Amino acid sequence: MRPITAIGFDADDTLWQNEQYYRWTEEHFQALLADYAEGSDISARLLEAEKRNLAYYGFGIKGFTLSMIETAIEITGGKLPTKAIGEILSIGRELLQHPVETLPHVEETLEALNGEYLLVLITKGDLFDQERKLAQSGLGDYFDAVEIVSDKSATTYRRIFSKLADGPERAMMVGNSLKSDIVPAIAAGSWGVFVPHALTWVVEHVEPPSDAPRFRQIETLSDLHQILLEIKGV
């Protein structure tokens, strides 16, 4: 029996750029509130708002935009001009329209694996936004299934790999977030392959599970083929 029959891939900052657009938007947000607070304080308070609001809005651009508005109201003591609210909504909409820039070696890797493994895109965030990015990326045809979830946990991976494949034990999850993609996948019994990205949201930072037998780390997706050969024992 093959040790791995299914591979799950994260989307944002694994297949295409994402976090850089949030960073640019945050810089614009800081500029809007420059008369009220220092940039570092604005970012710190925005992060706290995002953390508070995850339970209400989930992950994605809409929750980020609402957190910016909430932060701006707090920082200005409730005196935020209506025009500024409009500008925040505008830069939030711009995030929903940013171009899709695939990362190096993505398409060639998916093309090589397509047909040999069951490929599943497993991503969290705004439904419409994730569907838009997948469509614009041109990568959709490489995947046998797409799962857009509210959050990623061991239960999430057990459910998906049991429903679509041969169970989590014969599956692998590939992604740039240790907290969302790797640690819970390994907890579910799967392999976890960490592909670091230069920009990762601070909320996604945890220590790598270096002692876990099913943990691997690669520099780019082009190294994934060698990992699969090693697991096969080839």
Secondary structure, DSSP 8 states (H G I E B T S, - for coil): --S--EEEE--BTTTB--HHHHHHHHHHHHHHTTTTS-HHHHHHHHHHHHHHHHHHH-SSHHHHHHHHHHHHHHHTTT---HHHHHHHHHHHHHHTT----B-TTHHHHHHHHBTTBEEEEEEES-HHHHHHHHHHHT-GGG-SEEEEES---HHHHHHHHHHHSS-GGGEEEEES-IIIIIHHHHHTT-EEEE---S---GGG-----TT-TTEEE-SSGGGHHHHHHHHHT-
